[in-house]
Amino acid sequence: MPGLVHVSTTINGNPVDFLCEPRQSLLECLRDVVGMTGTKEGCNDGNCGACTVNMDGRIVTSCLVLGVEAQGKEINTIEGVASPDGLHPVQQAFLENAALQCGICTPGFIVASKALLENEPDADEARIRHWLAGNLCRCTGYDKIVRAVLDARDKMSS
């Protein structure tokens, strides 16, 4: 097909090649082209954080990144958070603290929280709230989410 661009990237540690239109967002490419539907579409204008992924060590809203920008990059999505041994401590803490409800925002919160705790293992409540300010939840409220991240922080430090 004319107009398609070949993209070679790494997603969750695996090399991935795909074809996309130059106008397609990374979110569309992940969900519709690559078939990784864990990353959710919320607002599709960068305001809700539901589509948060880690790209070369930085969290980004994948609805605002073009798929072609993934060329040569390392992308980590919600599908890559757990290991074969089980859930990541952030995922486990979200379950134990009932920090999820409908699930639309959860992947973005988990990816962002994991990135925070990897970069700032001693993050306090104020820092967690500031870091997650770009992620919106319409169901749970934020206290359970913040408690889950604090719990994960404590588990990861011990």
Backbone as a printed PyTorch tensor [residue, N CA C, xyz], in Angstrom:
tensor([[[  0.8380,  -1.1870,   0.0000],
         [  0.0000,   0.0000,   0.0000],
         [  0.8790,   1.2450,   0.0000]],

        [[  0.6130,   2.1740,  -0.8630],
         [  1.3910,   3.4080,  -0.8620],
         [  1.0700,   4.2470,   0.3720]],

        [[  2.0720,   4.9550,   0.8530],
         [  1.8560,   5.8300,   1.9860],
         [  2.1080,   5.2040,   3.3360]],

        [[  2.3370,   3.8940,   3.3720],
         [  2.6200,   3.2600,   4.6510],
         [  4.1090,   3.3560,   4.9610]],

        [[  4.4150,   3.4620,   6.2480],
         [  5.7910,   3.5870,   6.7050],
         [  6.1450,   2.3320,   7.5050]],

        [[  7.3200,   1.7910,   7.2510],
         [  7.8080,   0.6390,   8.0020],
         [  8.5030,   1.1450,   9.2670]],

        [[  8.1040,   0.6020,  10.4120],
         [  8.6730,   0.9930,  11.6990],
         [  9.2620,  -0.2360,  12.3580]],

        [[ 10.5110,  -0.1280,  12.7800],
         [ 11.1800,  -1.1800,  13.5590],
         [ 11.4220,  -0.6270,  14.9520]],

        [[ 10.9080,  -1.3080,  15.9410],
         [ 11.0030,  -0.8360,  17.3140],
         [ 11.1520,  -2.0320,  18.2430]],

        [[ 11.2550,  -1.7720,  19.5080],
         [ 11.2570,  -2.8200,  20.5170],
         [ 10.1080,  -2.5380,  21.4650]],

        [[  9.2320,  -3.5170,  21.6440],
         [  8.0970,  -3.3600,  22.5510],
         [  8.1950,  -4.4450,  23.6150]],

        [[  8.2840,  -4.0030,  24.8540],
         [  8.3870,  -4.9090,  25.9940],
         [  9.5270,  -5.9070,  25.8220]],

        [[ 10.6360,  -5.4230,  25.2860],
         [ 11.8330,  -6.2430,  25.1310],
         [ 11.8850,  -7.0820,  23.8740]],

        [[ 10.8470,  -7.0470,  23.0620],
         [ 10.7990,  -7.8500,  21.8440],
         [ 10.8750,  -6.9620,  20.6070]],

        [[ 11.7000,  -7.3550,  19.6190],
         [ 11.7160,  -6.5660,  18.3860],
         [ 10.3760,  -6.6970,  17.6610]],

        [[  9.8720,  -5.5670,  17.1900],
         [  8.5810,  -5.5320,  16.5070],
         [  8.7220,  -4.6520,  15.2740]],

        [[  8.2090,  -5.1440,  14.1580],
         [  8.1250,  -4.3700,  12.9270],
         [  6.6480,  -4.2320,  12.5760]],

        [[  6.2720,  -3.0360,  12.1410],
         [  4.9000,  -2.8390,  11.6940],
         [  4.8530,  -1.7610,  10.6260]],

        [[  3.7470,  -1.7430,   9.8990],
         [  3.4830,  -0.7140,   8.8940],
         [  2.3790,   0.1880,   9.4150]],

        [[  2.5670,   1.4820,   9.2460],
         [  1.5290,   2.4170,   9.6830],
         [  1.4760,   3.6070,   8.7510]],

        [[  0.3760,   4.3080,   8.8250],
         [  0.2520,   5.5670,   8.0980],
         [  1.0010,   6.6340,   8.8920]],

        [[  1.6000,   7.5980,   8.2200],
         [  2.3470,   8.6340,   8.9410],
         [  1.5170,   9.4080,   9.9580]],

        [[  0.2130,   9.4570,   9.7750],
         [ -0.6710,  10.2140,  10.6730],
         [ -1.1300,   9.4110,  11.8940]],

        [[ -0.8910,   8.0960,  11.9060],
         [ -1.3990,   7.2610,  12.9970],
         [ -0.6160,   7.4890,  14.2860]],

        [[ -1.3490,   7.5460,  15.3750],
         [ -0.7060,   7.7120,  16.6780],
         [ -0.0890,   6.3830,  17.1240]],

        [[  0.8320,   6.4830,  18.0530],
         [  1.4220,   5.2760,  18.6330],
         [  0.3260,   4.4370,  19.2940]],

        [[ -0.6300,   5.0890,  19.9180],
         [ -1.7580,   4.3740,  20.5240],
         [ -2.4950,   3.5370,  19.4820]],

        [[ -2.8180,   4.1380,  18.3450],
         [ -3.4990,   3.3950,  17.2770],
         [ -2.6350,   2.2400,  16.7800]],

        [[ -1.3520,   2.4880,  16.6380],
         [ -0.4560,   1.4280,  16.1590],
         [ -0.3810,   0.2790,  17.1480]],

        [[ -0.2460,   0.6080,  18.4380],
         [ -0.1790,  -0.4520,  19.4460],
         [ -1.4590,  -1.2810,  19.4410]],

        [[ -2.5970,  -0.6250,  19.4550],
         [ -3.8760,  -1.3320,  19.5800],
         [ -4.3220,  -1.9800,  18.2680]],

        [[ -4.3060,  -1.2050,  17.1800],
         [ -4.9330,  -1.6550,  15.9370],
         [ -3.9920,  -2.3650,  14.9820]],

        [[ -2.7120,  -2.0440,  15.0370],
         [ -1.7590,  -2.6440,  14.1160],
         [ -1.0120,  -3.7960,  14.7850]],

        [[ -0.4580,  -3.5410,  15.9600],
         [  0.3410,  -4.5630,  16.6560],
         [ -0.5570,  -5.5270,  17.4390]],

        [[ -1.7460,  -5.0780,  17.8290],
         [ -2.6780,  -5.9560,  18.5460],
         [ -2.4780,  -5.9810,  20.0450]],

        [[ -1.8090,  -4.9810,  20.5890],
         [ -1.6050,  -4.8920,  22.0340],
         [ -2.6460,  -3.9230,  22.5970]],

        [[ -3.7290,  -4.4760,  23.1040],
         [ -4.8690,  -3.6570,  23.4960],
         [ -4.8800,  -3.2800,  24.9750]],

        [[ -3.8220,  -3.5670,  25.6960],
         [ -3.7620,  -3.2050,  27.1120],
         [ -3.7250,  -1.7060,  27.3240]],

        [[ -3.0440,  -1.0000,  26.4540],
         [ -2.9980,   0.4560,  26.5260],
         [ -4.3550,   0.9790,  26.0700]],

        [[ -4.9750,   1.8030,  26.8840],
         [ -6.3590,   2.2280,  26.6260],
         [ -6.4410,   3.6230,  26.0330]],

        [[ -7.4800,   3.8330,  25.2340],
         [ -7.7900,   5.1640,  24.7280],
         [ -8.8250,   5.7910,  25.6400]],

        [[ -8.4880,   6.9410,  26.1760],
         [ -9.4330,   7.6590,  27.0150],
         [ -9.9330,   8.8770,  26.2780]],

        [[ -9.1820,   9.9530,  26.3600],
         [ -9.6050,  11.2250,  25.7720],
         [ -9.1170,  11.4160,  24.3400]],

        [[ -8.0250,  10.7800,  23.9820],
         [ -7.3820,  10.8970,  22.6750],
         [ -6.8790,  12.3110,  22.3890]],

        [[ -6.6460,  13.0980,  23.4620],
         [ -6.0410,  14.4170,  23.2720],
         [ -4.9780,  14.7200,  24.3360]],

        [[ -4.4780,  13.6770,  24.9980],
         [ -3.3570,  13.8310,  25.9130],
         [ -3.6830,  14.3170,  27.3020]],

        [[ -4.9490,  14.3700,  27.6750],
         [ -5.3140,  14.9310,  28.9720],
         [ -5.6120,  13.9220,  30.0670]],

        [[ -5.8360,  12.6500,  29.7170],
         [ -6.2920,  11.7190,  30.7590],
         [ -5.2380,  10.7160,  31.2180]],

        [[ -4.2230,  10.4410,  30.4110],
         [ -3.1670,   9.5210,  30.8130],
         [ -3.4900,   8.0520,  30.6730]],

        [[ -4.6720,   7.7020,  30.1860],
         [ -5.0320,   6.2800,  30.0590],
         [ -4.0920,   5.5450,  29.1110]],

        [[ -3.5400,   6.2540,  28.1450],
         [ -2.6990,   5.6160,  27.1240],
         [ -1.1990,   5.7250,  27.4290]],

        [[ -0.8570,   5.9960,  28.6730],
         [  0.5460,   6.1910,  29.0540],
         [  1.3670,   4.9400,  28.7950]],

        [[  2.4980,   5.1410,  28.1190],
         [  3.5010,   4.0950,  27.9130],
         [  4.8650,   4.6940,  28.2410]],

        [[  5.8500,   3.8380,  28.3670],
         [  7.2140,   4.2760,  28.6110],
         [  7.9710,   4.1730,  27.2920]],

        [[  8.5470,   5.2770,  26.8500],
         [  9.2690,   5.3140,  25.5770],
         [ 10.6770,   5.8190,  25.8580]],

        [[ 11.6430,   4.9350,  25.6880],
         [ 13.0470,   5.2760,  25.9540],
         [ 13.2310,   5.8860,  27.3390]],

        [[ 12.5500,   5.2990,  28.3310],
         [ 12.7280,   5.7290,  29.7140],
         [ 11.9070,   6.9240,  30.1430]],

        [[ 11.0170,   7.4150,  29.2830],
         [ 10.1650,   8.5410,  29.6350],
         [  8.7110,   8.1470,  29.4330]],

        [[  7.8560,   8.5500,  30.3570],
         [  6.4480,   8.2590,  30.1420],
         [  5.8850,   9.2720,  29.1470]],

        [[  5.0720,   8.7610,  28.2330],
         [  4.4410,   9.5950,  27.2110],
         [  2.9910,   9.1580,  27.0580]],

        [[  2.1590,  10.0860,  26.6530],
         [  0.7890,   9.7290,  26.2920],
         [  0.8350,   9.2990,  24.8310]],

        [[  0.5830,   8.0340,  24.6010],
         [  0.7740,   7.4630,  23.2630],
         [ -0.2110,   7.9990,  22.2340]],

        [[ -1.2780,   8.6590,  22.6780],
         [ -2.1980,   9.2680,  21.7100],
         [ -1.5940,  10.5110,  21.0780]],

        [[ -0.5610,  11.0840,  21.6970],
         [  0.0650,  12.2970,  21.1720],
         [  1.4030,  12.0390,  20.4990]],

        [[  1.8190,  10.7870,  20.4340],
         [  3.0710,  10.4050,  19.7770],
         [  2.6940,   9.7050,  18.4770]],

        [[  3.3490,  10.0570,  17.4000],
         [  3.0880,   9.3770,  16.1350],
         [  3.7390,   7.9920,  16.1510]],

        [[  3.0920,   7.0450,  15.5180],
         [  3.6440,   5.6940,  15.4360],
         [  5.0190,   5.6800,  14.7940]],

        [[  5.2340,   6.5360,  13.8050],
         [  6.5330,   6.5750,  13.1280],
         [  7.6400,   7.0320,  14.0660]],

        [[  7.2940,   7.7300,  15.1430],
         [  8.2970,   8.1620,  16.1190],
         [  8.8330,   7.0070,  16.9550]],

        [[  8.2100,   5.8500,  16.8610],
         [  8.6730,   4.6730,  17.5960],
         [  9.8850,   4.0250,  16.9300]],

        [[ 10.2310,   4.4780,  15.7330],
         [ 11.3610,   3.9110,  15.0030],
         [ 12.6170,   3.9100,  15.8870]],

        [[ 13.1540,   2.6960,  16.1130],
         [ 14.3850,   2.5500,  16.8770],
         [ 14.2540,   2.7630,  18.3710]],

        [[ 13.0480,   2.9550,  18.8490],
         [ 12.8290,   3.2390,  20.2700],
         [ 12.5150,   1.9630,  21.0540]],

        [[ 12.6400,   2.0790,  22.3660],
         [ 12.2610,   1.0230,  23.3130],
         [ 10.9490,   1.4600,  23.9450]],

        [[  9.8920,   0.7030,  23.6860],
         [  8.5600,   1.0040,  24.2030],
         [  8.2040,  -0.0560,  25.2430]],

        [[  7.7000,   0.3890,  26.3860],
         [  7.2010,  -0.5390,  27.4010],
         [  5.7500,  -0.1800,  27.6850]],

        [[  4.8960,  -1.1900,  27.5600],
         [  3.4540,  -1.0080,  27.7550],
         [  3.0170,  -1.8040,  28.9780]],

        [[  1.7510,  -1.7170,  29.2970],
         [  1.2040,  -2.4620,  30.4300],
         [  1.4280,  -3.9640,  30.2630]],

        [[  1.4360,  -4.4530,  29.0210],
         [  1.6380,  -5.8860,  28.8040],
         [  3.0210,  -6.3500,  29.2500]],

        [[  3.9670,  -5.4250,  29.3640],
         [  5.3280,  -5.7860,  29.7530],
         [  5.6430,  -5.5480,  31.2200]],

        [[  4.6600,  -5.1720,  32.0140],
         [  4.9180,  -4.8540,  33.4220],
         [  5.0960,  -6.1270,  34.2520]],

        [[  4.2240,  -7.0870,  34.0840],
         [  4.3340,  -8.3490,  34.8390],
         [  5.4810,  -9.1750,  34.2710]],

        [[  5.9910, -10.0810,  35.0820],
         [  7.0370, -10.9980,  34.6260],
         [  6.4700, -12.4090,  34.6150]],

        [[  7.2010, -13.3640,  34.0530],
         [  6.7170, -14.7490,  34.0990],
         [  6.5310, -15.2620,  35.5320]],

        [[  7.2200, -14.6230,  36.4770],
         [  7.1130, -15.0320,  37.8820],
         [  5.8630, -14.4930,  38.5650]],

        [[  5.2080, -13.5050,  37.9600],
         [  3.9940, -12.9660,  38.5580],
         [  3.8530, -11.4800,  38.3300]],

        [[  2.9070, -10.9090,  39.0290],
         [  2.6230,  -9.4870,  38.8920],
         [  3.7620,  -8.6440,  39.4510]],

        [[  3.9380,  -7.4740,  38.8790],
         [  4.8810,  -6.4900,  39.4130],
         [  4.2960,  -5.9910,  40.7430]],

        [[  5.1300,  -5.5660,  41.6900],
         [  4.5990,  -5.0570,  42.9600],
         [  3.5800,  -3.9300,  42.8060]],

        [[  3.7150,  -3.0970,  41.7960],
         [  2.7180,  -2.0370,  41.5810],
         [  1.3760,  -2.6570,  41.2090]],

        [[  1.3810,  -3.6400,  40.3270],
         [  0.1270,  -4.3090,  39.9460],
         [ -0.5060,  -4.9930,  41.1520]],

        [[  0.3150,  -5.6870,  41.9230],
         [ -0.1890,  -6.3880,  43.1010],
         [ -0.7870,  -5.4040,  44.1040]],

        [[ -0.1150,  -4.2820,  44.2920],
         [ -0.6050,  -3.2790,  45.2340],
         [ -1.9270,  -2.6670,  44.7540]],

        [[ -2.0850,  -2.4800,  43.4540],
         [ -3.3570,  -1.9670,  42.9330],
         [ -4.4820,  -2.9500,  43.2540]],

        [[ -4.2160,  -4.2310,  43.1190],
         [ -5.2350,  -5.2350,  43.4570],
         [ -5.5390,  -5.2300,  44.9490]],

        [[ -4.5050,  -5.2860,  45.7620],
         [ -4.6860,  -5.3830,  47.2120],
         [ -5.3280,  -4.1470,  47.8180]],

        [[ -5.1260,  -2.9910,  47.1970],
         [ -5.6710,  -1.7450,  47.7250],
         [ -6.9470,  -1.3020,  47.0110]],

        [[ -7.5090,  -2.1660,  46.1760],
         [ -8.7300,  -1.8680,  45.4270],
         [ -8.6110,  -0.5410,  44.6810]],

        [[ -7.4540,  -0.3430,  44.0380],
         [ -7.1640,   0.9230,  43.3580],
         [ -7.5700,   0.8870,  41.8880]],

        [[ -8.5330,   0.0540,  41.5640],
         [ -9.0240,   0.0110,  40.1990],
         [-10.5030,  -0.3040,  40.2200]],

        [[-11.1720,   0.1320,  39.1850],
         [-12.5910,  -0.1460,  39.1070],
         [-12.9500,  -0.5020,  37.6800]],

        [[-13.1980,   0.4660,  36.8180],
         [-13.5980,   0.1140,  35.4510],
         [-12.4240,  -0.3610,  34.6100]],

        [[-11.2120,   0.0930,  34.9220],
         [-10.0190,  -0.3970,  34.2490],
         [ -9.5050,   0.4430,  33.0980]],

        [[-10.2200,   1.4700,  32.6950],
         [ -9.7460,   2.2890,  31.5750],
         [ -8.4610,   3.0310,  31.9490]],

        [[ -8.4120,   3.6170,  33.1200],
         [ -7.2460,   4.3970,  33.5250],
         [ -6.1250,   3.5490,  34.1010]],

        [[ -6.4330,   2.3410,  34.5460],
         [ -5.4850,   1.5210,  35.3020],
         [ -4.1640,   1.2740,  34.5890]],

        [[ -4.1390,   0.8860,  33.3090],
         [ -2.8400,   0.6580,  32.6680],
         [ -1.9420,   1.8950,  32.6940]],

        [[ -2.5100,   3.0580,  32.4390],
         [ -1.7220,   4.2830,  32.4640],
         [ -1.1890,   4.5980,  33.8470]],

        [[ -2.0270,   4.4210,  34.8660],
         [ -1.5830,   4.6440,  36.2420],
         [ -0.4550,   3.6760,  36.6140]],

        [[ -0.5880,   2.4230,  36.2300],
         [  0.4310,   1.4330,  36.5950],
         [  1.7490,   1.7220,  35.8890]],

        [[  1.7090,   2.0170,  34.6030],
         [  2.9400,   2.3230,  33.8620],
         [  3.6040,   3.5650,  34.4540]],

        [[  2.8210,   4.6030,  34.7370],
         [  3.3780,   5.8370,  35.3030],
         [  3.9250,   5.5970,  36.7110]],

        [[  3.2030,   4.8490,  37.5310],
         [  3.6480,   4.5730,  38.9010],
         [  4.9270,   3.7560,  38.9160]],

        [[  5.0130,   2.7700,  38.0550],
         [  6.2200,   1.9460,  37.9530],
         [  7.4150,   2.8160,  37.5690]],

        [[  7.2160,   3.7080,  36.5970],
         [  8.2980,   4.6030,  36.1690],
         [  8.7420,   5.4970,  37.3220]],

        [[  7.7960,   6.0270,  38.0730],
         [  8.1450,   6.8780,  39.2060],
         [  8.9930,   6.1080,  40.2140]],

        [[  8.5230,   4.9270,  40.6020],
         [  9.2280,   4.1750,  41.6450],
         [ 10.5840,   3.6530,  41.1740]],

        [[ 10.7450,   3.4490,  39.8820],
         [ 12.0560,   3.0670,  39.3690],
         [ 13.0240,   4.2430,  39.4130]],

        [[ 12.5200,   5.4480,  39.1920],
         [ 13.3610,   6.6440,  39.1940],
         [ 13.5160,   7.2700,  40.5720]],

        [[ 12.4770,   7.1490,  41.3800],
         [ 12.4760,   7.7480,  42.7220],
         [ 11.9240,   6.7370,  43.7220]],

        [[ 12.7430,   5.7790,  44.1340],
         [ 12.2440,   4.7180,  45.0210],
         [ 11.7690,   5.2080,  46.3870]],

        [[ 12.1250,   6.4350,  46.7760],
         [ 11.7030,   6.9820,  48.0660],
         [ 10.6010,   8.0280,  47.9250]],

        [[  9.9020,   8.0260,  46.8090],
         [  8.8730,   9.0480,  46.5640],
         [  7.8660,   9.0820,  47.7110]],

        [[  7.5740,  10.2950,  48.1710],
         [  6.5810,  10.4350,  49.2380],
         [  5.2030,  10.6930,  48.6210]],

        [[  4.2050,  10.8210,  49.4770],
         [  2.8410,  10.9720,  48.9830],
         [  2.6780,  12.2070,  48.0970]],

        [[  3.2860,  13.3100,  48.4920],
         [  3.1610,  14.5340,  47.6940],
         [  3.7730,  14.3360,  46.3090]],

        [[  4.9210,  13.6720,  46.2470],
         [  5.5730,  13.4390,  44.9560],
         [  4.7340,  12.5040,  44.0910]],

        [[  4.1690,  11.4810,  44.6970],
         [  3.3170,  10.5450,  43.9610],
         [  2.1100,  11.2780,  43.3830]],

        [[  1.4630,  12.0910,  44.1950],
         [  0.3050,  12.8450,  43.7080],
         [  0.6980,  13.7900,  42.5670]],

        [[  1.8400,  14.4440,  42.6990],
         [  2.3070,  15.3370,  41.6410],
         [  2.6090,  14.5590,  40.3660]],

        [[  3.3180,  13.4320,  40.5040],
         [  3.7120,  12.6220,  39.3490],
         [  2.4900,  12.1050,  38.5960]],

        [[  1.4670,  11.7040,  39.3310],
         [  0.2760,  11.1150,  38.7140],
         [ -0.7900,  12.1450,  38.3500]],

        [[ -0.4670,  13.4190,  38.4520],
         [ -1.4500,  14.4660,  38.1530],
         [ -1.9310,  14.4200,  36.7070]],

        [[ -1.1570,  13.8500,  35.8120],
         [ -1.5600,  13.7410,  34.4170],
         [ -2.4240,  12.5390,  34.1100]],

        [[ -2.7230,  11.7450,  35.1160],
         [ -3.5730,  10.5640,  34.9370],
         [ -4.8900,  10.8070,  35.6670]],

        [[ -5.9870,  10.6510,  34.9370],
         [ -7.3050,  10.9050,  35.5150],
         [ -8.0620,   9.6060,  35.7330]],

        [[ -8.8180,   9.5690,  36.8220],
         [ -9.6750,   8.4250,  37.1390],
         [-11.0630,   8.9650,  37.4380]],

        [[-12.0500,   8.3520,  36.8120],
         [-13.4220,   8.8020,  37.0390],
         [-14.1780,   7.8940,  38.0140]],

        [[-13.5610,   6.7990,  38.4360],
         [-14.2910,   5.8160,  39.2420],
         [-13.8230,   5.7200,  40.6890]],

        [[-12.5130,   5.5500,  40.9090],
         [-12.0420,   5.1880,  42.2440],
         [-11.7420,   6.3690,  43.1260]],

        [[-11.5140,   7.5220,  42.5640],
         [-10.9310,   8.5960,  43.3490],
         [ -9.4460,   8.3050,  43.4410]],

        [[ -8.7130,   9.1600,  44.0270],
         [ -7.2620,   9.0240,  43.9610],
         [ -6.6280,   8.4550,  45.2220]],

        [[ -7.3170,   8.4660,  46.3380],
         [ -6.7080,   8.0050,  47.5840],
         [ -6.2850,   6.5450,  47.5110]],

        [[ -7.1300,   5.6970,  46.9660],
         [ -6.7720,   4.2740,  46.8560],
         [ -5.5850,   4.0800,  45.9250]],

        [[ -5.5200,   4.8530,  44.8760],
         [ -4.4050,   4.7500,  43.9350],
         [ -3.1120,   5.1840,  44.6140]],

        [[ -3.1520,   6.2980,  45.3190],
         [ -1.9590,   6.7850,  46.0120],
         [ -1.5390,   5.7860,  47.0870]],

        [[ -2.4900,   5.2390,  47.8210],
         [ -2.1570,   4.2200,  48.8450],
         [ -1.5110,   3.0010,  48.1970]],

        [[ -1.9980,   2.6150,  47.0280],
         [ -1.4170,   1.4710,  46.3210],
         [  0.0270,   1.7520,  45.9280]],

        [[  0.3050,   2.9500,  45.4440],
         [  1.6770,   3.2850,  45.0410],
         [  2.5750,   3.3490,  46.2790]],

        [[  2.0830,   3.8930,  47.3700],
         [  2.8730,   3.8940,  48.6040],
         [  3.1540,   2.4750,  49.0730]],

        [[  2.1640,   1.6080,  48.9860],
         [  2.3250,   0.2020,  49.3610],
         [  3.3520,  -0.4710,  48.4640]],

        [[  3.2680,  -0.2420,  47.1660],
         [  4.2370,  -0.8160,  46.2340],
         [  5.6390,  -0.2980,  46.5320]],

        [[  5.7420,   0.9780,  46.8150],
         [  7.0420,   1.5690,  47.1800],
         [  7.6600,   0.8410,  48.3690]],

        [[  6.8450,   0.6230,  49.3970],
         [  7.3350,  -0.0540,  50.5890],
         [  7.7450,  -1.4780,  50.3010]],

        [[  6.9680,  -2.1870,  49.4990],
         [  7.2890,  -3.5700,  49.1430],
         [  8.5450,  -3.6470,  48.2790]],

        [[  8.7150,  -2.6830,  47.3900],
         [  9.8670,  -2.6960,  46.4980],
         [ 11.1530,  -2.3380,  47.2440]],

        [[ 11.0330,  -1.5690,  48.3360],
         [ 12.2320,  -1.1610,  49.0740],
         [ 12.6810,  -2.2160,  50.0740]],

        [[ 11.8070,  -3.1600,  50.3790],
         [ 12.2070,  -4.1920,  51.3680],
         [ 12.6940,  -5.4680,  50.7020]]])
